[in-house]
């Protein structure tokens, strides 16, 4: 549910700031006409952005876009805190799952 909400927030924020409808791939052209995006976000994120399917972006990419580049939420403290909390919860769950998987493998050996 958190990722879907972040997608809606991202698309809505883009439309408000750009004053035009969301068209996926055009976001990259509008915001990052040079190589800046790759340096700021990294190749993995840029490749996902270029694919143009915001609905498929993971929480890490969505939170980076909302908090840092272009940072729609960085000027809104409550929204920024909500995105950071969701990202933190996701990271906790992801790392817990990794740890449990490693423990399970160790026990089997």
Helices and strands as residue ranges (DSSP letters): H 2-18, H 26-31, H 36-41, H 43-51, G 54-56, H 59-67, H 77-108
